[in-house]
Amino acid sequence: MTTENSFTHLDDKGQAHMVDVTDRDVSIRTATASGWVKLSSTVVELLREGGVPKGDVLAT
């Protein structure tokens, strides 16, 4: 896939591969993401109280 409108990180079978970006100009980009997580009231309470044995699950 080398046409101008193709993704450089996808091969002709659509498989992803690493791309050498050494010679590209530095650019500053920002992004905003949002989403929803549906949880039971039991899980919400555990998160609020810090009652999950593995620690803060939302921090990682």
Jmol script that loads the backbone (N, CA, C; Angstrom):
load data "model"
ATOM      1  N   MET A   1       0.840  -1.179   0.000  1.00  0.00           N
ATOM      2  CA  MET A   1       0.000   0.000   0.000  1.00  0.00           C
ATOM      3  C   MET A   1       0.885   1.242   0.000  1.00  0.00           C
ATOM      4  N   THR A   2       1.077   1.801  -1.111  1.00  0.00           N
ATOM      5  CA  THR A   2       1.924   2.984  -1.176  1.00  0.00           C
ATOM      6  C   THR A   2       1.244   4.155  -1.852  1.00  0.00           C
ATOM      7  N   THR A   3      -0.033   4.048  -2.105  1.00  0.00           N
ATOM      8  CA  THR A   3      -0.721   5.174  -2.727  1.00  0.00           C
ATOM      9  C   THR A   3      -0.839   6.316  -1.728  1.00  0.00           C
ATOM     10  N   GLU A   4      -1.033   7.507  -2.238  1.00  0.00           N
ATOM     11  CA  GLU A   4      -1.067   8.696  -1.396  1.00  0.00           C
ATOM     12  C   GLU A   4      -2.166   8.649  -0.337  1.00  0.00           C
ATOM     13  N   ASN A   5      -3.277   8.015  -0.614  1.00  0.00           N
ATOM     14  CA  ASN A   5      -4.396   7.976   0.319  1.00  0.00           C
ATOM     15  C   ASN A   5      -4.421   6.733   1.200  1.00  0.00           C
ATOM     16  N   SER A   6      -3.334   5.986   1.272  1.00  0.00           N
ATOM     17  CA  SER A   6      -3.315   4.777   2.084  1.00  0.00           C
ATOM     18  C   SER A   6      -2.588   5.033   3.401  1.00  0.00           C
ATOM     19  N   PHE A   7      -2.802   4.140   4.350  1.00  0.00           N
ATOM     20  CA  PHE A   7      -2.106   4.215   5.621  1.00  0.00           C
ATOM     21  C   PHE A   7      -0.732   3.588   5.472  1.00  0.00           C
ATOM     22  N   THR A   8       0.310   4.298   5.887  1.00  0.00           N
ATOM     23  CA  THR A   8       1.671   3.782   5.725  1.00  0.00           C
ATOM     24  C   THR A   8       1.989   2.665   6.703  1.00  0.00           C
ATOM     25  N   HIS A   9       1.214   2.512   7.761  1.00  0.00           N
ATOM     26  CA  HIS A   9       1.491   1.468   8.741  1.00  0.00           C
ATOM     27  C   HIS A   9       0.726   0.171   8.456  1.00  0.00           C
ATOM     28  N   LEU A  10       0.026   0.102   7.330  1.00  0.00           N
ATOM     29  CA  LEU A  10      -0.671  -1.123   6.942  1.00  0.00           C
ATOM     30  C   LEU A  10      -0.067  -1.677   5.661  1.00  0.00           C
ATOM     31  N   ASP A  11       0.170  -2.993   5.638  1.00  0.00           N
ATOM     32  CA  ASP A  11       0.708  -3.596   4.426  1.00  0.00           C
ATOM     33  C   ASP A  11      -0.427  -3.895   3.445  1.00  0.00           C
ATOM     34  N   ASP A  12      -0.105  -4.541   2.333  1.00  0.00           N
ATOM     35  CA  ASP A  12      -1.120  -4.790   1.305  1.00  0.00           C
ATOM     36  C   ASP A  12      -2.205  -5.774   1.745  1.00  0.00           C
ATOM     37  N   LYS A  13      -1.978  -6.470   2.867  1.00  0.00           N
ATOM     38  CA  LYS A  13      -2.993  -7.369   3.419  1.00  0.00           C
ATOM     39  C   LYS A  13      -3.762  -6.719   4.572  1.00  0.00           C
ATOM     40  N   GLY A  14      -3.450  -5.453   4.863  1.00  0.00           N
ATOM     41  CA  GLY A  14      -4.133  -4.748   5.939  1.00  0.00           C
ATOM     42  C   GLY A  14      -3.557  -4.993   7.319  1.00  0.00           C
ATOM     43  N   GLN A  15      -2.407  -5.665   7.374  1.00  0.00           N
ATOM     44  CA  GLN A  15      -1.766  -5.952   8.649  1.00  0.00           C
ATOM     45  C   GLN A  15      -0.892  -4.770   9.078  1.00  0.00           C
ATOM     46  N   ALA A  16      -0.930  -4.445  10.363  1.00  0.00           N
ATOM     47  CA  ALA A  16      -0.143  -3.325  10.882  1.00  0.00           C
ATOM     48  C   ALA A  16       1.329  -3.704  11.001  1.00  0.00           C
ATOM     49  N   HIS A  17       2.185  -2.722  10.763  1.00  0.00           N
ATOM     50  CA  HIS A  17       3.620  -2.907  10.963  1.00  0.00           C
ATOM     51  C   HIS A  17       4.235  -1.570  11.354  1.00  0.00           C
ATOM     52  N   MET A  18       5.424  -1.619  11.938  1.00  0.00           N
ATOM     53  CA  MET A  18       6.104  -0.409  12.388  1.00  0.00           C
ATOM     54  C   MET A  18       6.522   0.443  11.195  1.00  0.00           C
ATOM     55  N   VAL A  19       6.500   1.754  11.398  1.00  0.00           N
ATOM     56  CA  VAL A  19       6.886   2.702  10.360  1.00  0.00           C
ATOM     57  C   VAL A  19       8.031   3.542  10.901  1.00  0.00           C
ATOM     58  N   ASP A  20       9.072   3.736  10.112  1.00  0.00           N
ATOM     59  CA  ASP A  20      10.204   4.571  10.508  1.00  0.00           C
ATOM     60  C   ASP A  20       9.802   6.038  10.396  1.00  0.00           C
ATOM     61  N   VAL A  21       9.782   6.736  11.522  1.00  0.00           N
ATOM     62  CA  VAL A  21       9.390   8.149  11.542  1.00  0.00           C
ATOM     63  C   VAL A  21      10.577   9.056  11.866  1.00  0.00           C
ATOM     64  N   THR A  22      11.778   8.531  11.730  1.00  0.00           N
ATOM     65  CA  THR A  22      12.986   9.273  12.077  1.00  0.00           C
ATOM     66  C   THR A  22      13.078  10.611  11.364  1.00  0.00           C
ATOM     67  N   ASP A  23      12.771  10.662  10.095  1.00  0.00           N
ATOM     68  CA  ASP A  23      12.947  11.882   9.312  1.00  0.00           C
ATOM     69  C   ASP A  23      11.711  12.780   9.262  1.00  0.00           C
ATOM     70  N   ARG A  24      10.695  12.462   9.997  1.00  0.00           N
ATOM     71  CA  ARG A  24       9.486  13.294   9.981  1.00  0.00           C
ATOM     72  C   ARG A  24       9.670  14.521  10.871  1.00  0.00           C
ATOM     73  N   ASP A  25       9.012  15.605  10.489  1.00  0.00           N
ATOM     74  CA  ASP A  25       9.040  16.815  11.299  1.00  0.00           C
ATOM     75  C   ASP A  25       8.295  16.577  12.609  1.00  0.00           C
ATOM     76  N   VAL A  26       8.744  17.271  13.662  1.00  0.00           N
ATOM     77  CA  VAL A  26       8.070  17.196  14.947  1.00  0.00           C
ATOM     78  C   VAL A  26       6.743  17.936  14.844  1.00  0.00           C
ATOM     79  N   SER A  27       5.705  17.370  15.399  1.00  0.00           N
ATOM     80  CA  SER A  27       4.404  18.037  15.401  1.00  0.00           C
ATOM     81  C   SER A  27       3.785  17.915  16.788  1.00  0.00           C
ATOM     82  N   ILE A  28       2.972  18.887  17.125  1.00  0.00           N
ATOM     83  CA  ILE A  28       2.269  18.864  18.400  1.00  0.00           C
ATOM     84  C   ILE A  28       0.816  18.535  18.110  1.00  0.00           C
ATOM     85  N   ARG A  29       0.322  17.513  18.795  1.00  0.00           N
ATOM     86  CA  ARG A  29      -1.053  17.087  18.574  1.00  0.00           C
ATOM     87  C   ARG A  29      -1.745  16.927  19.918  1.00  0.00           C
ATOM     88  N   THR A  30      -3.012  17.168  19.918  1.00  0.00           N
ATOM     89  CA  THR A  30      -3.810  16.921  21.115  1.00  0.00           C
ATOM     90  C   THR A  30      -5.027  16.098  20.717  1.00  0.00           C
ATOM     91  N   ALA A  31      -5.539  15.391  21.678  1.00  0.00           N
ATOM     92  CA  ALA A  31      -6.729  14.579  21.422  1.00  0.00           C
ATOM     93  C   ALA A  31      -7.597  14.570  22.672  1.00  0.00           C
ATOM     94  N   THR A  32      -8.859  14.424  22.469  1.00  0.00           N
ATOM     95  CA  THR A  32      -9.801  14.302  23.570  1.00  0.00           C
ATOM     96  C   THR A  32     -10.616  13.038  23.345  1.00  0.00           C
ATOM     97  N   ALA A  33     -10.721  12.253  24.390  1.00  0.00           N
ATOM     98  CA  ALA A  33     -11.494  11.014  24.291  1.00  0.00           C
ATOM     99  C   ALA A  33     -12.555  11.002  25.384  1.00  0.00           C
ATOM    100  N   SER A  34     -13.624  10.329  25.113  1.00  0.00           N
ATOM    101  CA  SER A  34     -14.656  10.159  26.129  1.00  0.00           C
ATOM    102  C   SER A  34     -15.283   8.786  25.953  1.00  0.00           C
ATOM    103  N   GLY A  35     -15.926   8.332  26.975  1.00  0.00           N
ATOM    104  CA  GLY A  35     -16.550   7.024  26.884  1.00  0.00           C
ATOM    105  C   GLY A  35     -17.452   6.772  28.076  1.00  0.00           C
ATOM    106  N   TRP A  36     -18.085   5.635  28.061  1.00  0.00           N
ATOM    107  CA  TRP A  36     -18.979   5.220  29.128  1.00  0.00           C
ATOM    108  C   TRP A  36     -18.559   3.842  29.609  1.00  0.00           C
ATOM    109  N   VAL A  37     -18.633   3.651  30.914  1.00  0.00           N
ATOM    110  CA  VAL A  37     -18.388   2.338  31.502  1.00  0.00           C
ATOM    111  C   VAL A  37     -19.613   1.996  32.336  1.00  0.00           C
ATOM    112  N   LYS A  38     -20.240   0.905  32.015  1.00  0.00           N
ATOM    113  CA  LYS A  38     -21.447   0.490  32.736  1.00  0.00           C
ATOM    114  C   LYS A  38     -21.043  -0.483  33.844  1.00  0.00           C
ATOM    115  N   LEU A  39     -21.335  -0.101  35.088  1.00  0.00           N
ATOM    116  CA  LEU A  39     -20.956  -0.903  36.250  1.00  0.00           C
ATOM    117  C   LEU A  39     -22.169  -1.152  37.132  1.00  0.00           C
ATOM    118  N   SER A  40     -22.116  -2.245  37.844  1.00  0.00           N
ATOM    119  CA  SER A  40     -23.178  -2.516  38.819  1.00  0.00           C
ATOM    120  C   SER A  40     -22.984  -1.603  40.028  1.00  0.00           C
ATOM    121  N   SER A  41     -24.025  -1.423  40.807  1.00  0.00           N
ATOM    122  CA  SER A  41     -23.927  -0.574  41.997  1.00  0.00           C
ATOM    123  C   SER A  41     -22.914  -1.131  42.996  1.00  0.00           C
ATOM    124  N   THR A  42     -22.756  -2.439  43.034  1.00  0.00           N
ATOM    125  CA  THR A  42     -21.768  -3.061  43.920  1.00  0.00           C
ATOM    126  C   THR A  42     -20.358  -2.650  43.528  1.00  0.00           C
ATOM    127  N   VAL A  43     -20.059  -2.693  42.256  1.00  0.00           N
ATOM    128  CA  VAL A  43     -18.731  -2.315  41.771  1.00  0.00           C
ATOM    129  C   VAL A  43     -18.484  -0.827  41.995  1.00  0.00           C
ATOM    130  N   VAL A  44     -19.479  -0.003  41.741  1.00  0.00           N
ATOM    131  CA  VAL A  44     -19.340   1.441  41.970  1.00  0.00           C
ATOM    132  C   VAL A  44     -18.998   1.706  43.430  1.00  0.00           C
ATOM    133  N   GLU A  45     -19.674   1.040  44.327  1.00  0.00           N
ATOM    134  CA  GLU A  45     -19.412   1.229  45.756  1.00  0.00           C
ATOM    135  C   GLU A  45     -18.001   0.779  46.122  1.00  0.00           C
ATOM    136  N   LEU A  46     -17.545  -0.340  45.582  1.00  0.00           N
ATOM    137  CA  LEU A  46     -16.177  -0.798  45.836  1.00  0.00           C
ATOM    138  C   LEU A  46     -15.152   0.224  45.346  1.00  0.00           C
ATOM    139  N   LEU A  47     -15.397   0.804  44.192  1.00  0.00           N
ATOM    140  CA  LEU A  47     -14.479   1.806  43.657  1.00  0.00           C
ATOM    141  C   LEU A  47     -14.469   3.060  44.525  1.00  0.00           C
ATOM    142  N   ARG A  48     -15.616   3.495  44.960  1.00  0.00           N
ATOM    143  CA  ARG A  48     -15.705   4.691  45.811  1.00  0.00           C
ATOM    144  C   ARG A  48     -15.003   4.490  47.144  1.00  0.00           C
ATOM    145  N   GLU A  49     -15.140   3.299  47.712  1.00  0.00           N
ATOM    146  CA  GLU A  49     -14.577   3.011  49.029  1.00  0.00           C
ATOM    147  C   GLU A  49     -13.140   2.516  48.963  1.00  0.00           C
ATOM    148  N   GLY A  50     -12.604   2.318  47.770  1.00  0.00           N
ATOM    149  CA  GLY A  50     -11.248   1.786  47.661  1.00  0.00           C
ATOM    150  C   GLY A  50     -11.175   0.337  48.089  1.00  0.00           C
ATOM    151  N   GLY A  51     -12.250  -0.399  47.909  1.00  0.00           N
ATOM    152  CA  GLY A  51     -12.326  -1.771  48.379  1.00  0.00           C
ATOM    153  C   GLY A  51     -11.899  -2.825  47.380  1.00  0.00           C
ATOM    154  N   VAL A  52     -11.180  -2.439  46.347  1.00  0.00           N
ATOM    155  CA  VAL A  52     -10.720  -3.407  45.355  1.00  0.00           C
ATOM    156  C   VAL A  52      -9.328  -3.887  45.776  1.00  0.00           C
ATOM    157  N   PRO A  53      -9.127  -5.195  45.951  1.00  0.00           N
ATOM    158  CA  PRO A  53      -7.850  -5.718  46.448  1.00  0.00           C
ATOM    159  C   PRO A  53      -6.615  -5.278  45.654  1.00  0.00           C
ATOM    160  N   LYS A  54      -6.755  -5.058  44.357  1.00  0.00           N
ATOM    161  CA  LYS A  54      -5.592  -4.688  43.544  1.00  0.00           C
ATOM    162  C   LYS A  54      -5.304  -3.191  43.570  1.00  0.00           C
ATOM    163  N   GLY A  55      -6.075  -2.419  44.301  1.00  0.00           N
ATOM    164  CA  GLY A  55      -5.821  -0.986  44.404  1.00  0.00           C
ATOM    165  C   GLY A  55      -6.727  -0.169  43.500  1.00  0.00           C
ATOM    166  N   ASP A  56      -6.257   1.035  43.164  1.00  0.00           N
ATOM    167  CA  ASP A  56      -7.040   1.981  42.370  1.00  0.00           C
ATOM    168  C   ASP A  56      -7.102   1.519  40.916  1.00  0.00           C
ATOM    169  N   VAL A  57      -8.206   0.899  40.540  1.00  0.00           N
ATOM    170  CA  VAL A  57      -8.332   0.342  39.191  1.00  0.00           C
ATOM    171  C   VAL A  57      -8.538   1.411  38.130  1.00  0.00           C
ATOM    172  N   LEU A  58      -8.921   2.611  38.514  1.00  0.00           N
ATOM    173  CA  LEU A  58      -9.132   3.677  37.538  1.00  0.00           C
ATOM    174  C   LEU A  58      -7.864   4.482  37.263  1.00  0.00           C
ATOM    175  N   ALA A  59      -6.824   4.279  38.046  1.00  0.00           N
ATOM    176  CA  ALA A  59      -5.585   5.037  37.872  1.00  0.00           C
ATOM    177  C   ALA A  59      -4.668   4.423  36.818  1.00  0.00           C
ATOM    178  N   THR A  60      -4.951   3.201  36.409  1.00  0.00           N
ATOM    179  CA  THR A  60      -4.059   2.552  35.439  1.00  0.00           C
ATOM    180  C   THR A  60      -4.744   2.329  34.122  1.00  0.00           C
TER     181      THR A  60
END
end "model"
wireframe off; spacefill off
backbone 0.3
color backbone group
